[in-house]
Amino acid sequence: MDSDVSLARRRRTDASPPGARRGPSRSGRVTCAVVLCVLVVYAVAVPMVFPVDPNLVDYQTGAQGPSAAHPFGTDVAGRDLFLRSAAGLRVSLLAALAGAAGAVVIGTVVGASCAVIGGGVGRWCLRGVDALNAVPHLLLGIVVASFFRGSLLAIVMVVMLTHWTQTARMVRSEILSLRQQDQFRAAVSQGFTRAQLIRHVGLPRVLGHLGVASGLLVPHAVWHESTLTFLGLGMPPHLPSLGSLLQFGQESLLSGSWWSLAVPAGLLVLTTVSLAGLFRSRVSHA
């Protein structure tokens, strides 16, 4: 009888609450990390090992399938997709990282400012953040990209100006929870200003959350780059990226060159899934 009661208690203790989400398994996290490392090494090392212009045209070798000479095949212009995919992945990752870093910086400044100001002004600032967050990101991204069309700056600006709102809300909520603590109130009563305490105590407290937030923004930014470039609003045609490779692959798909679309699409899916799986595991264990 006692053993049955202890077993039931252990089951209730170990059981997850209803609706709780379980993070990826350890093997899943390791797989995501390995895949991401392989992709990063591929994007960085291939252009260094093979210093060949990825835009080099050779119509004699155009539209060739994967082979020993061309592992990923060639496009209709004879450009090697193994080299172009590495260069495109590198450009997309750099644009995504720069945009995510800028979005986190903007969100941190806005969120900390709203928390420091407080009162009615802080609440109205938060309502402005919510209003901007209600606008569809893709629609707002198209508007922003139209001002910087055909440049790497377009993608960076789109990610920076459309994805800082979540970070701002997170920073504001964390700092407001800190202001409710007795230690914070005692420090204010001793002469420390709110700005000093937030700068020296509040911001270091949210650094871990900011790292996870920026990591989760990167795969979203990669998709934004691919979508906007595919629509003709992102990278210029001569600069290889995952979006431009998808655009060229879609145009050559009807001619039978399926690999021209399958290669960049596969890299896009692998990159975003591995990034999202890796950083979501950190969220579940936070």
Buried (B, 14 or more C-beta within 10 A) or exposed (E): EEEEEEEEEEEEEEEEEEEEEEBBEEEBBEBBBEBBEEBBEBBBEBBEEEEEEBBEEEEEBBBBEBEEEBEBBBBBBBBBBBBBBBBBBBBBBBBBBBBBBBBBBBBBBBBBBBBBBBEEEBEEBBEEBEEBBEEEBBEBBBBBBEEBEBBBBBBBBBBBBBBBBBBBBBBBBBBBEBBEEEEBEEBBEEEBEBEEBBEEBBBEBBEEBBEBBBBBBBBBBBBBBBBBBBBBBBBEEEBBBBBBBBBBBBBBBEEEBEBBBBBBBEBBEBBBBBBBBBBBBBBEEE
